[in-house]
Amino acid sequence: MDRNFKVRVLVGVGMFVVSLLGICAFDAVPFKIMYAIFSLVAMIELFSFLKHGATAPRVALVILEAVFLICGAIFVARTSQQYFWYIILGVPGYDVFAYFFGKSIGGKIFKKSRPFPKISKNKTWEGTIFGLLISILMVVALMATRGDFKTDWMYLLCSPLALLGDLFESYVKRKFKVKDSNEIIIHDKWLGWVEILVGGSEGHGGFLDRSDSAAFTMTVLLIISYFTTSLR
């Protein structure tokens, strides 16, 4: 098990525990505040990309990603406690299982296991398929035990949207030739220490790398919710 994987697991477990406490206490208000701060730091990382060059197409990509972060925070602020479990199972659930299976069996089932070589060359078919399958099954299981398909159906989209959100951020970073979202501000004397919270001090990505999938997913869910009664 390499160091990168260990850091991601430790940070992921830590963030899950903190999120769990925030969701279970005070009708998720601490979690909502924490997510807003998380999104703010992610946006600082995002705009730091422009130091690599602020051409019109690059600025447009940054603005679009910023819209996702803002809409994600709005969705969190407006959503009731019980619906956060769908997000947790569908988004971080996909990320965790996709990363795990990609690292453990990537290339062993599909010999040419690079579904997105021009956007995210490290992704594998094994990780993508098993990540989607397991996270969707977890959402379905939760919906079967405590949900209502008439109002909760849109949360079945969480895992596929998480994949698309991750790919979009990978595309943005590739356009800016950035490997980790925090590689610019990590050396800033005022902001660098904050990156320790997501394992960023070791170069394992920053807040934007951790929130890209969730921000995109919740933006789409927010749009859908305006045409349905699913948002609580």
C-alpha positions as a Markdown table, in Angstrom:
| # | Residue | x | y | z |
|---|---|---|---|---|
| 1 | Met | 0.0 | 0.0 | 0.0 |
| 2 | Asp | 1.7 | 3.3 | -1.1 |
| 3 | Arg | 1.8 | 6.4 | 1.0 |
| 4 | Asn | -0.6 | 8.3 | -1.3 |
| 5 | Phe | -3.3 | 5.6 | -0.6 |
| 6 | Lys | -2.7 | 5.6 | 3.1 |
| 7 | Val | -3.0 | 9.4 | 3.3 |
| 8 | Arg | -6.2 | 9.4 | 1.3 |
| 9 | Val | -7.7 | 6.7 | 3.5 |
| 10 | Leu | -6.8 | 8.4 | 6.7 |
| 11 | Val | -8.1 | 11.8 | 5.5 |
| 12 | Gly | -11.2 | 10.2 | 4.1 |
| 13 | Val | -12.0 | 8.4 | 7.4 |
| 14 | Gly | -11.3 | 11.6 | 9.4 |
| 15 | Met | -13.6 | 13.7 | 7.1 |
| 16 | Phe | -16.3 | 11.1 | 7.3 |
| 17 | Val | -16.3 | 11.0 | 11.1 |
| 18 | Val | -16.4 | 14.8 | 11.3 |
| 19 | Ser | -19.2 | 15.0 | 8.7 |
| 20 | Leu | -21.1 | 12.2 | 10.5 |
| 21 | Leu | -21.0 | 14.2 | 13.8 |
| 22 | Gly | -22.0 | 17.3 | 12.0 |
| 23 | Ile | -25.0 | 15.7 | 10.3 |
| 24 | Cys | -26.2 | 13.9 | 13.4 |
| 25 | Ala | -26.0 | 17.0 | 15.6 |
| 26 | Phe | -28.3 | 20.0 | 15.5 |
| 27 | Asp | -30.1 | 19.1 | 12.3 |
| 28 | Ala | -26.8 | 19.1 | 10.3 |
| 29 | Val | -26.2 | 22.8 | 10.9 |
| 30 | Pro | -22.5 | 22.3 | 11.8 |
| 31 | Phe | -22.1 | 20.2 | 8.7 |
| 32 | Lys | -23.6 | 22.9 | 6.6 |
| 33 | Ile | -21.3 | 25.5 | 8.0 |
| 34 | Met | -18.3 | 23.2 | 7.6 |
| 35 | Tyr | -19.2 | 22.5 | 4.0 |
| 36 | Ala | -19.5 | 26.3 | 3.2 |
| 37 | Ile | -16.0 | 26.9 | 4.6 |
| 38 | Phe | -14.7 | 23.8 | 2.7 |
| 39 | Ser | -16.2 | 25.3 | -0.6 |
| 40 | Leu | -14.7 | 28.7 | 0.1 |
| 41 | Val | -11.2 | 27.2 | 0.5 |
| 42 | Ala | -11.7 | 25.1 | -2.7 |
| 43 | Met | -12.6 | 28.3 | -4.5 |
| 44 | Ile | -9.4 | 30.0 | -3.4 |
| 45 | Glu | -7.5 | 27.0 | -4.8 |
| 46 | Leu | -9.5 | 27.2 | -8.0 |
| 47 | Phe | -8.8 | 30.8 | -8.7 |
| 48 | Ser | -5.1 | 30.3 | -7.9 |
| 49 | Phe | -5.0 | 28.3 | -11.2 |
| 50 | Leu | -5.2 | 31.6 | -13.0 |
| 51 | Lys | -1.6 | 32.3 | -12.0 |
| 52 | His | -0.7 | 29.8 | -14.8 |
| 53 | Gly | -2.3 | 32.1 | -17.3 |
| 54 | Ala | -5.7 | 33.8 | -17.5 |
| 55 | Thr | -6.8 | 33.2 | -21.1 |
| 56 | Ala | -10.5 | 33.5 | -21.9 |
| 57 | Pro | -11.2 | 29.7 | -22.2 |
| 58 | Arg | -9.3 | 29.2 | -18.9 |
| 59 | Val | -11.3 | 31.9 | -17.1 |
| 60 | Ala | -14.5 | 30.4 | -18.4 |
| 61 | Leu | -13.6 | 27.0 | -17.0 |
| 62 | Val | -12.7 | 28.6 | -13.6 |
| 63 | Ile | -16.0 | 30.5 | -13.5 |
| 64 | Leu | -18.0 | 27.3 | -14.4 |
| 65 | Glu | -16.3 | 25.3 | -11.7 |
| 66 | Ala | -16.9 | 28.2 | -9.2 |
| 67 | Val | -20.6 | 28.0 | -10.1 |
| 68 | Phe | -20.6 | 24.3 | -9.2 |
| 69 | Leu | -19.0 | 25.1 | -5.8 |
| 70 | Ile | -21.5 | 27.8 | -5.0 |
| 71 | Cys | -24.5 | 25.7 | -6.1 |
| 72 | Gly | -23.2 | 22.8 | -4.1 |
| 73 | Ala | -23.1 | 24.9 | -1.0 |
| 74 | Ile | -26.6 | 26.2 | -1.7 |
| 75 | Phe | -27.9 | 22.6 | -2.0 |
| 76 | Val | -26.3 | 21.6 | 1.3 |
| 77 | Ala | -27.8 | 24.7 | 3.0 |
| 78 | Arg | -31.3 | 23.9 | 1.8 |
| 79 | Thr | -31.3 | 20.1 | 2.1 |
| 80 | Ser | -32.7 | 18.3 | 5.2 |
| 81 | Gln | -30.5 | 16.0 | 7.3 |
| 82 | Gln | -31.9 | 12.7 | 6.1 |
| 83 | Tyr | -31.0 | 13.4 | 2.4 |
| 84 | Phe | -27.3 | 13.8 | 3.1 |
| 85 | Trp | -26.9 | 10.1 | 3.5 |
| 86 | Tyr | -27.7 | 9.6 | -0.2 |
| 87 | Ile | -25.0 | 12.1 | -1.0 |
| 88 | Ile | -22.5 | 10.4 | 1.2 |
| 89 | Leu | -23.2 | 6.9 | -0.2 |
| 90 | Gly | -23.4 | 8.1 | -3.8 |
| 91 | Val | -20.5 | 10.5 | -4.0 |
| 92 | Pro | -17.7 | 9.7 | -1.5 |
| 93 | Gly | -18.9 | 6.1 | -1.8 |
| 94 | Tyr | -18.1 | 6.1 | -5.5 |
| 95 | Asp | -14.8 | 7.9 | -5.0 |
| 96 | Val | -13.6 | 5.5 | -2.3 |
| 97 | Phe | -14.6 | 2.3 | -4.2 |
| 98 | Ala | -13.4 | 3.5 | -7.6 |
| 99 | Tyr | -10.0 | 4.4 | -6.1 |
| 100 | Phe | -9.8 | 1.1 | -4.1 |
| 101 | Phe | -10.7 | -1.2 | -7.0 |
| 102 | Gly | -8.6 | 0.9 | -9.5 |
| 103 | Lys | -5.5 | 0.4 | -7.3 |
| 104 | Ser | -6.2 | -3.2 | -6.4 |
| 105 | Ile | -7.4 | -4.8 | -9.6 |
| 106 | Gly | -6.9 | -2.1 | -12.2 |
| 107 | Gly | -5.8 | -3.7 | -15.5 |
| 108 | Lys | -6.4 | -7.2 | -14.4 |
| 109 | Ile | -9.9 | -7.7 | -15.9 |
| 110 | Phe | -9.7 | -5.2 | -18.8 |
| 111 | Lys | -6.2 | -5.3 | -20.4 |
| 112 | Lys | -6.7 | -1.8 | -22.0 |
| 113 | Ser | -8.1 | -0.4 | -18.8 |
| 114 | Arg | -7.9 | 3.3 | -19.4 |
| 115 | Pro | -11.4 | 4.7 | -20.2 |
| 116 | Phe | -10.5 | 8.4 | -20.1 |
| 117 | Pro | -6.8 | 8.5 | -21.2 |
| 118 | Lys | -6.9 | 12.1 | -22.5 |
| 119 | Ile | -8.7 | 13.5 | -19.3 |
| 120 | Ser | -7.7 | 11.3 | -16.4 |
| 121 | Lys | -5.1 | 8.7 | -17.4 |
| 122 | Asn | -5.1 | 7.0 | -13.9 |
| 123 | Lys | -8.7 | 6.0 | -14.0 |
| 124 | Thr | -9.4 | 2.3 | -14.8 |
| 125 | Trp | -12.4 | 0.5 | -16.1 |
| 126 | Glu | -12.3 | -1.8 | -13.1 |
| 127 | Gly | -12.4 | 1.1 | -10.6 |
| 128 | Thr | -15.0 | 3.0 | -12.6 |
| 129 | Ile | -17.4 | 0.1 | -13.0 |
| 130 | Phe | -17.1 | -1.3 | -9.5 |
| 131 | Gly | -17.2 | 2.2 | -8.0 |
| 132 | Leu | -20.4 | 3.0 | -9.8 |
| 133 | Leu | -22.0 | -0.4 | -9.1 |
| 134 | Ile | -21.3 | -0.5 | -5.4 |
| 135 | Ser | -22.2 | 3.1 | -4.6 |
| 136 | Ile | -25.5 | 2.9 | -6.6 |
| 137 | Leu | -26.4 | -0.3 | -4.8 |
| 138 | Met | -25.8 | 1.4 | -1.5 |
| 139 | Val | -28.1 | 4.3 | -2.5 |
| 140 | Val | -30.8 | 1.8 | -3.7 |
| 141 | Ala | -30.5 | -0.1 | -0.4 |
| 142 | Leu | -31.0 | 3.0 | 1.6 |
| 143 | Met | -33.9 | 4.1 | -0.5 |
| 144 | Ala | -35.5 | 0.7 | -0.1 |
| 145 | Thr | -35.3 | 0.9 | 3.7 |
| 146 | Arg | -36.1 | 4.5 | 4.4 |
| 147 | Gly | -36.8 | 6.4 | 1.2 |
| 148 | Asp | -39.6 | 7.1 | -1.2 |
| 149 | Phe | -38.8 | 6.6 | -4.9 |
| 150 | Lys | -41.3 | 9.2 | -5.9 |
| 151 | Thr | -39.3 | 12.0 | -4.2 |
| 152 | Asp | -35.8 | 10.4 | -3.8 |
| 153 | Trp | -35.3 | 9.0 | -7.3 |
| 154 | Met | -32.9 | 11.8 | -8.3 |
| 155 | Tyr | -30.3 | 10.6 | -5.7 |
| 156 | Leu | -29.8 | 7.5 | -7.9 |
| 157 | Leu | -27.8 | 9.9 | -10.2 |
| 158 | Cys | -25.3 | 10.7 | -7.5 |
| 159 | Ser | -22.7 | 8.2 | -8.5 |
| 160 | Pro | -22.7 | 8.8 | -12.3 |
| 161 | Leu | -22.7 | 12.6 | -11.6 |
| 162 | Ala | -19.8 | 12.1 | -9.2 |
| 163 | Leu | -17.8 | 10.5 | -12.0 |
| 164 | Leu | -18.7 | 13.4 | -14.4 |
| 165 | Gly | -17.7 | 16.0 | -11.8 |
| 166 | Asp | -14.4 | 14.3 | -11.2 |
| 167 | Leu | -13.7 | 14.2 | -14.9 |
| 168 | Phe | -14.6 | 17.8 | -15.4 |
| 169 | Glu | -12.1 | 18.9 | -12.6 |
| 170 | Ser | -9.5 | 16.7 | -14.1 |
| 171 | Tyr | -10.1 | 18.4 | -17.5 |
| 172 | Val | -9.7 | 21.8 | -15.8 |
| 173 | Lys | -6.5 | 20.9 | -14.1 |
| 174 | Arg | -5.1 | 19.4 | -17.4 |
| 175 | Lys | -5.9 | 22.7 | -19.2 |
| 176 | Phe | -4.0 | 24.6 | -16.5 |
| 177 | Lys | -1.3 | 21.9 | -16.3 |
| 178 | Val | -1.9 | 21.5 | -12.6 |
| 179 | Lys | -1.5 | 18.1 | -10.9 |
| 180 | Asp | -2.9 | 18.8 | -7.4 |
| 181 | Ser | -5.5 | 21.6 | -6.9 |
| 182 | Asn | -3.5 | 23.1 | -4.0 |
| 183 | Glu | 0.0 | 23.0 | -5.5 |
| 184 | Ile | 0.1 | 26.8 | -5.8 |
| 185 | Ile | -1.3 | 27.9 | -2.4 |
| 186 | Ile | 0.2 | 25.1 | -0.4 |
| 187 | His | 3.4 | 27.2 | -0.1 |
| 188 | Asp | 1.4 | 30.3 | 1.0 |
| 189 | Lys | 2.3 | 31.2 | 4.6 |
| 190 | Trp | -1.3 | 32.1 | 5.4 |
| 191 | Leu | -3.2 | 29.3 | 3.6 |
| 192 | Gly | -0.7 | 26.4 | 3.4 |
| 193 | Trp | -1.4 | 25.1 | 6.9 |
| 194 | Val | -5.1 | 24.7 | 6.1 |
| 195 | Glu | -4.2 | 22.1 | 3.5 |
| 196 | Ile | -3.0 | 19.8 | 6.2 |
| 197 | Leu | -6.7 | 19.1 | 6.9 |
| 198 | Val | -7.1 | 17.2 | 3.6 |
| 199 | Gly | -3.6 | 15.7 | 3.5 |
| 200 | Gly | -2.5 | 18.4 | 1.1 |
| 201 | Ser | 0.7 | 19.1 | 2.8 |
| 202 | Glu | 2.1 | 15.9 | 1.3 |
| 203 | Gly | 1.0 | 16.8 | -2.2 |
| 204 | His | -2.1 | 14.6 | -2.3 |
| 205 | Gly | -4.5 | 17.2 | -3.6 |
| 206 | Gly | -6.4 | 19.9 | -1.8 |
| 207 | Phe | -10.0 | 20.9 | -1.0 |
| 208 | Leu | -11.0 | 21.2 | -4.6 |
| 209 | Asp | -9.8 | 17.7 | -5.4 |
| 210 | Arg | -12.0 | 16.5 | -2.5 |
| 211 | Ser | -15.1 | 18.4 | -3.4 |
| 212 | Asp | -15.2 | 18.4 | -7.2 |
| 213 | Ser | -17.5 | 15.4 | -7.5 |
| 214 | Ala | -19.8 | 16.6 | -4.8 |
| 215 | Ala | -20.1 | 20.1 | -6.1 |
| 216 | Phe | -21.0 | 19.0 | -9.6 |
| 217 | Thr | -23.4 | 16.4 | -8.4 |
| 218 | Met | -25.3 | 18.7 | -6.1 |
| 219 | Thr | -25.4 | 21.4 | -8.7 |
| 220 | Val | -27.3 | 19.0 | -11.0 |
| 221 | Leu | -29.5 | 17.9 | -8.1 |
| 222 | Leu | -30.3 | 21.5 | -7.3 |
| 223 | Ile | -31.4 | 22.1 | -10.8 |
| 224 | Ile | -33.6 | 19.0 | -10.8 |
| 225 | Ser | -35.1 | 19.9 | -7.5 |
| 226 | Tyr | -36.5 | 23.2 | -9.0 |
| 227 | Phe | -38.7 | 21.0 | -11.3 |
| 228 | Thr | -39.6 | 18.4 | -8.7 |
| 229 | Thr | -40.5 | 18.2 | -5.0 |
| 230 | Ser | -37.4 | 16.2 | -4.1 |
| 231 | Leu | -35.6 | 19.0 | -2.3 |
| 232 | Arg | -36.5 | 19.3 | 1.4 |
